[in-house]
Amino acid sequence: MADVKAFPQSELDNMHIANGMVRLDFKAKEASDMKDLRVIMTPQGYIQVFGMLQQIMDKLEAAGVIKKIEPQK
């Protein structure tokens, strides 16, 4: 596995599709020496990441760390 880096000084700013690729733009916080970051992945890669994130959300909910918000009708 490649090096893993944490980016606590940035936040997701935008998500979009361009040229058939999913792009996630992270914006560095003002007080940070971090630079903005863009993650580009294939749609299939995005689907895999989305599934992994859903599994983590389910585990956090089961542990009582988060509470699911039901959609408003």
C-alpha positions in Angstrom: 0.0 0.0 0.0 1.2 3.5 -0.8 1.9 6.0 2.0 -1.2 7.3 3.7 -1.4 10.9 4.7 -4.0 12.6 6.8 -5.2 16.0 5.8 -6.8 17.5 9.0 -6.2 21.0 7.7 -8.4 20.6 4.7 -12.1 20.1 4.0 -14.1 18.7 1.0 -14.9 21.8 -1.1 -16.4 20.3 -4.3 -17.2 17.1 -6.1 -17.8 17.0 -9.9 -17.4 14.8 -13.0 -15.2 15.9 -15.8 -14.0 13.9 -18.8 -15.6 10.8 -17.3 -13.6 11.0 -14.1 -14.9 11.9 -10.5 -13.0 14.8 -9.0 -12.9 15.6 -5.3 -11.5 19.0 -4.4 -10.2 19.6 -0.9 -9.6 23.2 0.2 -6.9 23.9 2.7 -8.0 25.9 5.7 -6.7 29.4 5.9 -4.4 29.0 8.9 -2.8 25.9 7.4 0.4 25.6 5.4 -1.3 22.8 3.4 -2.1 23.3 -0.3 -5.4 22.6 -2.0 -5.7 19.0 -3.1 -7.7 17.3 -5.9 -8.3 13.5 -5.9 -9.3 12.1 -9.3 -10.7 8.6 -9.7 -12.6 6.5 -12.2 -16.4 6.1 -11.6 -15.7 2.5 -10.6 -13.1 3.6 -8.0 -15.6 6.1 -6.7 -18.3 3.4 -6.3 -15.7 1.3 -4.3 -14.9 4.2 -2.1 -18.6 5.0 -1.6 -19.2 1.4 -0.5 -16.3 1.5 2.0 -17.5 4.8 3.4 -21.0 3.3 3.8 -19.5 0.4 5.8 -17.7 2.8 8.1 -20.9 4.8 8.6 -22.8 1.6 9.5 -20.1 0.7 12.1 -20.2 4.2 13.6 -24.0 4.1 13.8 -23.9 0.6 15.4 -21.3 1.9 18.0 -23.6 4.8 18.8 -21.1 7.4 17.6 -23.5 8.8 15.0 -27.2 8.8 14.6 -28.9 8.3 11.2 -31.0 11.2 10.1 -34.2 10.1 8.3 -35.0 12.0 5.1 -37.8 14.6 5.5 -41.0 13.9 3.5 
